[in-house]
Amino acid sequence: MNGNGSRTPDPRGLLGLSPVLPVVVLDDADAAVATARALLAGGVGVMEVTLRTPAALEAITRIRLEVPDIVVGAGTVTRPDHADRAAHAGATFLVTPGQTDTLLDAAVATGLPVLPGVATVSEALRAAERGLDTLKFFPAEASGGPAALSAFAGPLPDLRFCPTGGITPANAARYLALPNVDCVGGSWLTPADAIAARDLGRIETLAREATTPAA
């Protein structure tokens, strides 16, 4: 538990919260709480708010305070100061699209679970040397897709991945079938037009579809 009652899982526990980790872009912090509640109503208990917009940090704070049952983290952490600011805003985990020593030092120093982005075996090994064994595979489709991650499993059997980048409902199952994948990251659960229109029913439906096992 963290200070406001929501869970702060370890990285592997994080990947087990939902088969799809929503990658959410919020241009308006006022939409944050409603979006989080819609995801939660659809059975998704975790969300990654990307630091791509000026509203992101405020959005994380609002979600953390007003929707304590959802685990909210910060994505697109690309600078050392991003890590610290996201932690102070209330993020419970950090996701980077790639890795440098300086960036990882800052992210790890927050004490939060970190999913560092990797695209190659060498990058995965560098993360593993730092004790980071739960990773983001990004950009997944452009980096070889399921075939690449399947090949990773041979020499790197102890690493787990959340592939992100080009994941859609049409190809998600191919990734989730891999032995080293626990969840996928995707933006389709929270389309920009649905957030802007406050179409919470649509977001809830997409979340429910993503978490309902195929018949």
N, C-alpha and C positions, 0 to 999 in steps of 0.2 A: 504493500500500500504506500501511497505517497500522501503528502499533507492534506489533499482535499478529498481523499477517499478513493481515487482511481488507482488502478494497478500500474506498477512499473515492472514489467517482466524483464527477464534476461533476454538477450537477442534471440535465442532459439525459442523461448516461450513467446516472444513477439511474433515470430513467423507462424506460430501455431494458433494465433487468435482468429484468423480468417484465411480462407484459401486465396482471397484477393485483398491486398493492401491498397486501399484507395489512395491515389496520388491526386491531391486536391489543390487547385489553384483558386485562391479567393481574392478577387479585386476589391471586395467590399467586406470589411470586418463585420458589418451588420448581418451578413448572410451566414456567418460562421456557425452560430449556435443552431440555427434551423437545419443547416446542412448536416451537422453532427448528429442531431436528433433523428433525422431521416435515415441516416446510415444505421444508427443503432436500432431503430424500429425495424429495419430490414435484416437485422441479424449480424451486422458488421460492427465489431467492437473496437476497431482501431482505424486510425486515419493518419496520413502523412500530409501536412500542410506545407507546400513548397514555399521557399523564401524567394519567390520570383516577383512578388508584388510588395508595394509599401504597406499593404494591409495585413501581411502574413503574421507578423509578431503579435499584433493586437488580436488577430483572429485566434491564435494559439492560446493567448491568455483568457479570452472569453470562453473558449471551449473548455479549457481546463477548469475554470471556475463554475461554469453553468451546466456542463454535461460531464460530471465526474465519472460516469460509468463507461466512457469511451477513452481509450488510450490514444493520446494525440502526440504526434512527434513532428519534427521539423525536417523537411527534405530540401534538396538543392543547397546543402551546406557546402559552400565553395571557398570560404575564407575563414581564417581562424576566429575573427570577431563574430562571424555568424554563429559559431558554436556557443560562445559565451552569451550572446544576446538571446539565442533561442532557449538556452537553459534558464536564463533569468525570466523569460516570458512564460515559462511553465512547460516547455516541451519535455516529454518523458523519454524520448529517444531521438537520435540524430541519424540522418541518412545523407551520405555524400555521393555525388555522381562519379567521383574518381578519388585519387589519393595522392597527397604529397606528405612528406614527413611533418612539415609544419602544421598542415591541416589536421592530420591524425593526432599529433601531439595535443592540439587545442581541443579536439573532440573528446579524446580519452580523458583529458584533464577535467572535464565537466563531471565525470563520474556517471554519465548516462550511458545506456546501451548504444552502441554505434554500429551501423551497417555501412561499411565502406564500399564504395563502388569499385568494381574490378571488371576488366574486359579480357584479360589474358591470364594464362597460368602463372606467369612471372609475377603479375600484380597480386594474384591470389596468394602466392607463396610469401610475398612481402607482408601482406596483412596477417597471414598465419604466424609469421615470425614474431609479430607483436602480440600474439595471443588472440587475434580476432579471427574466429573461425566461422562466423555467420555473416555472409556477404551479399551485397547487391550486385547482380550481373547486369551491367549496363554499358552501352545500349544493346539489349538482348538480341533483337532481330538482326541488327546491323553487325553484331559480333559473332554471328554463326548460329544463333538460335538454339533449339533443342539439341541439335547434333553437336554443337560445341560443348554444351553443358554435360551431355552424355560422355563426351571424351574426357572432360575434367574429372569425372567420377573415378576413373581408373587410377591415376596417380595421386589424386587428392580425395580419398574416400572419407576423410573426417570433416570435410568442409560442407556447409549447407548454403544454399543460395535462394535469394528472392530475385528472379529475373524481372527487369523493368525496361521498357522502351520498345514500343511496337507490339505490346501485348494487347490482344483483343479477345472478345468472347469466342471468336473463331479459332484461335490458336492456343488459348490458355490451357486447355486440357492436355495438349501435347507436352507442355512444360511441367504441369502438375503430376504427370505420369512418371517423371524422372525420379530416381531414388534419392538424388541430392537436392531436390527442390521441395520446399515446404509451403510456399505461397508464391504468388506472382503479384507484381505491382501494376496497377492500371488506372487510367484516368477516366475510363468509360462509365464508372459508377456515378460520377459527379460531372456531367456535361456542363460546359460553361453556360449554355442557354438555359438549362434547367435551374442552375444556381441563380442566374440573373432574374428569371421569371418566378423564383421561389416555388418551382414545381416540385414540391417535396414528395408528392405521391410518386412521381417518376423516379426520383432518387431512391426512395424506399423500395420500389419494385425492382430496380436494377440491382440493389444490394441483396434483396431476397433471392433473385435469380442466381447471383454469384455464389451464394452460400448454400443453395439447395442442390444436393447431389443429383446427378443425372439418373433418370430412371433406367 
